[in-house]
Amino acid sequence: MDAKSPGEVLVKSKHVEQAYSYAIHSEVRVNYFALCNGHEFVLYNISKIDPILQFPLQAISLYWGDLQNILKPATIFNNEYNKLAKDLGLHLKRLGFDQFESIFFPAVHLTNI
């Protein structure tokens, strides 16, 4: 969870890229990350571009069941869908490399990408 100031945008912003980079860090490695600015809560899955849950914080009681279903230990640790595997294209997009027409990896073997 990354807390932002009340005026910050939580969707399609640099904050999503920042929180994503925390979530995929080799010492963290989680499937989900969230942003909250005191007015809005947004939950992401690392394998999807768009939020999987987004709501005004005042309505948290209406979304509490959804949050529990997504984030409960039984779901996180026992769901085949949530295996930790990065998508290189999504990873590069979230890190801000989606504006380039081509990216070269001169010293990396194709099997390592």
N, C-alpha and C positions, 0 to 999 in steps of 0.2 A: 504494500500500500504506500503510495506516495502522496503526501499532503501538499496541496498548492494553495496559494492565496486566493481569496474570493473572486477576483477578477480574471483568473486564468482560465483558458480554454482547455478542456480535457479530451477533446476528440480532434483527430487530424492536426495535431500540434507537436511541437518539439518535446513537450512533456511526455507524450506517448512514447516517443523514441527513447527518451531518457529512462523511463520506467521499464521499458522493454529491455534495454541494455542491462539494467539491474537484474531483471528476472532470468535472463539467460547467462548471467555471469557464472563462470565455472565453479565458484564457491557457493552459489545460491541455487541455480537450476530448478526453477518452479514452472509450472504450466500456466499459472494465472498471475496477473498483476492488476492492481486497481489504482485509480486516481480519485481524489476527492478535493474539492475546493470549498467545502463548507456549505455549498448550495446544491451540488450535484455529485453523484457517485457513479463511476464508470468502471466496469469490470471487463478485462480482456483475457482472451486465451492467447498464448504466444504463437499459436498456429493460425490465427485469423487476424485479418486487417481491421475489421469492424468490431466494435464492442459486442460482447455477448449479453451484457446487461447494462442498462443506463437508466437512471431515474433521479428525480429531485430528492434531495436528502430528507425533506419533509415527508416524503411518501415511503420511507424505509420500511415501515410496518407492513405495507402492501407487498413489498418485494422480499421480505425476510425469509419466507419459505423458499423462494427461488435461490436466494443466497445460500441457505442451508443445503439445499439439494446439490448445488454446484460445488460448494467448498467443504462439505462434510468429509471426514477421513475415509469413510467407506467408498466414496466416489473418487476421491483423489488418488488413493492408493490401489484400488482394485479395478479401475476402468481401463481396458485395453486402448480406448480412444485417446487417453491422456498420456501415452508413453512419451518420454522426453526425446524428441527428435526434431532438430531444427530444419527449417526450410531455408536454403541459402538465399533464394530470391526474396522471400519475406524478410529475412534477417537483414539483407542489404538495403531493402526499401526502408525499413524502420530505422536504419542507421543513416539514412539520408542519401543513399547512392542511387535513388531511382531516377535521377535527372540525367544520368549518363547514358549515352547510346551504347557504349561498350566499356567493359572493365577487363583489364588484363591481369593475369596472375603469372608472371613470367617464371618464377622459381617454384611453382607448385604443380605437381603432377595431377593430371585430370582425375585420377582415382582418389585423390585427397579432397576434392571439392564436393 
